[in-house]
Amino acid sequence: MSQPSSWPLPPGSSRVVLPLKLTQQLAQHPLTKHLYPLSYGHYVDAVGHHVERQSHTDYLLIFCYRGRGWFRTPHTQGALQAGQLLLLPAGQPHAYRADRQHPWSIYWTHFSGQAASSCINFLALTDTQPVLSLAQWRPLLPVVTNLLNLQTQHQQFTAAVVAASLLQQIIAELPRLTVTTTAPQGFDLTALERFMYDNYHRDLTLADFAEFAGLSRFHFSKKFKQLTGTSPMRYFNQIRVKMACQLLDTSTDSIRHIGQQLGFDDPYYFSRLFKKTMGMAPQHYRDSASLRAVHQPLKGV
């Protein structure tokens, strides 16, 4: 199997490589032998991401949902824009990289199986046209999220079987998502929430969320409040504060540094937002968490 890149993971990104013994089992099992992942992940704002392979033993699918990048094969080269998918076949040398000015954010998977070569024909791709443009792609995000959520169980065979099933579902859905349809009046809240969690470290605006949902800011805000009972920005900031609590509980980083990791350049604004949401300042929260841990009763005592 070709190794995924060793590009350093920033906040919000993930990379899973299934153990060789596990992929050998998937290659033999009747439920998975036709198509199964070898590795998969999610790279956010992949600055400096660059790969060049002269030898490649498996199939590679890259979907760009923001920013852009570039690719090269022996047969063609070009850009990969937001909303486009690139499928690179096994045995073909290739190179790809994130754009320096607008680095891509991508979902990707290396995969194999008896039916892997059939994916190219199924998606109507060729050596000279390995890129598929998706008119709609957000409906797939819940499935992608389920796949990414299996990363903590990536050494379990049962979880790997589920991962293979989800990968097959994703590829099976792709041709339907190339068709342009009338824009829906609503939006997928699960997909939007995933987008918020993936980008909790960025200072996003209402316009960013409305663009993701494919609605005007007015209609998006109105629909969002109908579904959640709160505003989009308050919801997003609650997610950021939730992530701040995790960092305060599990790290010794300074309050300023934690705020910067969450996209807050102004530490005073971060502290005010945290206090407004949690009812106490970040340092008070950290101190109270430490006290709770000290006074936690021992099990069995």
C-alpha positions in Angstrom: 0.0 0.0 0.0 1.2 3.5 -0.8 1.7 5.6 2.4 -0.4 8.7 2.8 1.6 12.0 3.1 3.2 12.8 6.5 2.0 16.4 6.2 1.7 17.7 9.8 -2.0 17.8 10.9 -3.4 21.2 11.9 -6.4 21.6 14.2 -9.6 20.0 12.8 -7.7 17.6 10.6 -7.4 13.8 10.9 -5.6 10.9 9.2 -6.3 7.2 9.7 -4.1 4.3 8.4 -5.6 0.9 8.8 -3.2 -1.8 10.0 -1.9 -4.2 7.3 -3.3 -7.2 9.1 -6.8 -5.6 9.0 -6.7 -4.6 5.3 -5.6 -8.2 4.5 -8.8 -9.4 6.3 -10.9 -6.9 4.4 -9.4 -8.1 1.1 -10.6 -11.7 1.9 -14.0 -11.1 3.6 -17.0 -11.5 1.3 -18.6 -8.3 2.6 -15.6 -6.1 1.9 -13.3 -7.7 -0.7 -14.8 -5.7 -3.5 -14.0 -2.2 -2.1 -12.4 -1.2 1.1 -10.4 1.7 2.5 -6.7 1.5 3.3 -6.5 4.9 4.8 -8.6 8.1 4.9 -8.7 11.5 6.4 -9.6 15.2 6.4 -7.1 18.0 5.9 -8.2 21.5 6.7 -6.5 24.5 5.1 -3.6 22.3 4.0 -0.8 24.8 3.8 2.3 23.2 2.3 0.5 19.9 1.4 2.5 18.4 -1.4 2.9 14.8 -2.6 4.8 13.2 -5.5 4.8 9.4 -6.1 6.6 7.5 -8.8 5.1 4.2 -7.7 1.5 3.9 -6.5 -0.2 0.6 -5.5 -3.8 1.7 -4.7 -6.5 4.0 -5.8 -6.7 7.5 -4.3 -9.8 9.7 -4.1 -9.4 13.4 -3.2 -12.4 15.7 -2.8 -11.8 19.5 -2.4 -14.5 21.4 -0.7 -12.7 24.7 -0.2 -9.7 26.5 -1.7 -7.9 24.8 -4.6 -5.0 22.6 -5.5 -3.1 21.2 -8.5 -2.4 17.7 -9.8 -0.3 16.1 -12.5 -0.4 12.6 -14.1 1.4 11.2 -17.1 -1.7 11.9 -19.1 -2.9 15.3 -17.9 -2.5 18.1 -15.3 -4.8 20.8 -14.0 -6.4 22.5 -11.0 -8.8 20.9 -8.5 -11.4 23.5 -7.4 -13.9 23.5 -4.5 -16.7 21.0 -5.3 -14.5 18.8 -7.5 -13.2 15.2 -6.9 -10.0 13.7 -8.3 -9.6 9.9 -8.7 -6.1 8.6 -9.3 -5.8 4.9 -10.3 -3.3 2.4 -9.0 0.0 2.0 -10.8 0.0 5.6 -12.1 2.7 8.1 -11.1 1.3 11.4 -9.9 1.8 14.6 -8.0 -0.5 17.0 -6.3 -0.3 20.0 -4.0 -2.4 22.6 -2.3 -2.4 26.1 -3.8 0.0 28.4 -2.1 -2.4 31.3 -1.9 -5.7 29.5 -1.3 -4.7 26.0 0.1 -7.3 23.4 -0.3 -9.4 21.7 2.4 -10.0 18.1 1.4 -11.5 14.7 2.3 -9.4 11.8 0.9 -9.1 8.0 0.9 -6.7 5.4 -0.4 -8.7 2.3 -1.3 -8.4 -1.0 -2.9 -10.5 -4.1 -3.7 -11.6 -6.3 -6.6 -14.1 -3.6 -7.8 -11.7 -0.6 -7.3 -10.8 -0.4 -11.0 -14.6 -0.3 -11.9 -15.0 3.0 -10.0 -13.4 4.9 -12.9 -15.9 3.7 -15.5 -18.8 4.0 -13.0 -17.9 7.7 -12.5 -17.3 8.2 -16.3 -13.7 9.3 -15.7 -10.7 8.7 -18.0 -7.0 9.0 -17.9 -7.2 12.5 -19.5 -10.2 13.5 -17.4 -9.8 12.2 -13.9 -11.9 15.1 -12.3 -15.6 14.9 -11.4 -17.5 18.1 -10.6 -20.3 17.7 -8.0 -23.2 20.1 -8.3 -24.3 19.0 -4.9 -22.0 17.4 -2.3 -23.3 18.4 1.1 -25.8 15.5 1.3 -22.8 13.2 1.6 -21.3 15.0 4.7 -23.2 12.9 7.3 -21.8 9.7 5.7 -18.3 11.2 5.6 -18.7 12.2 9.2 -19.7 8.7 10.2 -16.6 7.4 8.4 -14.3 9.9 10.1 -15.9 9.1 13.5 -14.7 5.5 13.2 -11.0 6.7 13.5 -10.9 5.8 17.2 -11.9 2.2 16.3 -9.6 1.9 13.3 -7.9 -1.3 14.6 -11.2 -3.2 15.1 -12.4 -5.5 12.3 -16.1 -4.8 12.8 -15.4 -1.0 12.5 -13.4 -1.6 9.4 -16.3 -3.5 7.8 -18.5 -0.5 8.5 -15.9 1.8 7.0 -15.9 -0.2 3.8 -19.6 -0.1 3.7 -19.6 3.7 4.1 -16.9 4.1 1.4 -19.0 2.1 -1.0 -22.0 4.2 -0.2 -20.1 7.4 -0.9 -18.8 6.2 -4.3 -22.3 4.9 -5.2 -23.9 8.2 -4.5 -21.4 10.4 -6.5 -23.1 10.2 -10.0 -26.4 11.4 -8.6 -24.6 14.4 -7.1 -23.3 15.7 -10.4 -26.8 16.7 -11.5 -27.8 20.3 -10.9 -31.2 20.6 -9.2 -33.3 23.5 -7.9 -31.8 24.8 -4.7 -33.7 23.5 -1.7 -35.5 25.9 0.6 -33.8 24.5 3.7 -30.4 23.0 4.4 -28.7 20.0 6.0 -28.2 21.0 9.7 -26.0 17.9 10.3 -23.7 18.9 7.4 -23.6 22.5 8.6 -22.7 21.4 12.2 -19.9 19.3 10.8 -18.6 22.3 8.9 -18.7 24.3 12.1 -16.7 21.7 14.1 -14.2 21.3 11.2 -13.6 25.1 11.3 -13.9 25.9 15.0 -10.4 27.4 14.8 -11.3 29.9 12.1 -13.0 33.3 12.6 -16.0 32.5 10.3 -18.8 34.9 9.6 -22.5 34.7 9.0 -21.7 35.1 5.2 -19.5 31.9 5.4 -22.3 29.8 6.8 -24.9 31.2 4.5 -22.7 30.4 1.5 -22.2 26.9 2.8 -25.9 26.4 3.1 -26.6 27.9 -0.4 -28.9 30.6 1.0 -29.0 34.4 1.4 -27.9 35.6 4.9 -31.4 36.6 5.7 -33.1 33.3 4.7 -30.3 31.3 6.3 -30.5 33.1 9.6 -34.3 32.8 9.7 -34.2 29.0 8.8 -31.4 28.3 11.3 -33.2 30.0 14.2 -36.4 28.0 13.3 -34.4 24.7 13.5 -32.2 25.5 16.6 -33.9 28.3 18.5 -30.7 30.4 18.4 -28.6 32.4 15.9 -25.9 30.8 13.7 -23.1 32.9 15.3 -24.2 32.1 18.9 -24.4 28.4 17.9 -20.9 28.5 16.4 -19.4 30.4 19.3 -20.9 27.8 21.7 -19.1 25.1 19.7 -15.8 27.1 20.0 -16.4 27.5 23.8 -17.0 23.8 24.1 -13.7 23.1 22.3 -12.1 25.6 24.7 -13.4 23.7 27.7 -11.8 20.5 26.3 -8.4 22.3 25.8 -8.6 23.8 29.3 -9.4 20.4 30.8 -6.7 18.5 28.9 -3.8 20.9 28.3 -1.5 23.3 30.1 -1.6 25.9 27.4 -2.1 29.5 28.4 -5.5 31.1 28.0 -4.1 33.3 25.3 -2.7 30.4 23.3 -6.0 28.4 23.7 -7.9 31.5 22.4 -5.5 31.7 19.4 -6.0 28.0 18.6 -9.8 28.7 18.4 -9.3 31.7 16.1 -9.6 34.5 18.7 -6.8 37.0 18.1 -8.1 39.2 21.0 -7.7 37.3 24.3 -10.0 39.7 26.1 -12.8 39.1 23.6 -12.2 35.3 24.0 -12.4 35.6 27.8 -15.6 37.7 27.7 -17.3 35.3 25.3 -16.2 32.3 27.4 -17.6 33.9 30.6 -20.8 34.9 28.9 -21.3 31.3 27.8 -20.0 29.4 30.8 -20.8 31.9 33.6 -17.1 32.1 34.6 -13.8 33.2 33.2 -11.5 30.6 31.5 -9.0 30.6 34.3 -11.8 30.1 36.9 -13.1 27.2 34.8 -9.7 25.6 34.7 -9.2 26.1 38.5 -12.6 24.6 39.3 -11.9 21.6 37.0 -8.7 21.0 38.9 -10.5 21.1 42.2 -13.1 18.7 41.0 -10.4 16.3 39.9 -8.7 16.5 43.3 -11.9 15.8 45.2 -13.1 13.1 42.9 -13.7 10.0 45.1 -11.7 6.9 44.3 -13.7 4.0 42.8 -14.1 1.2 45.2 -13.3 3.3 48.3 
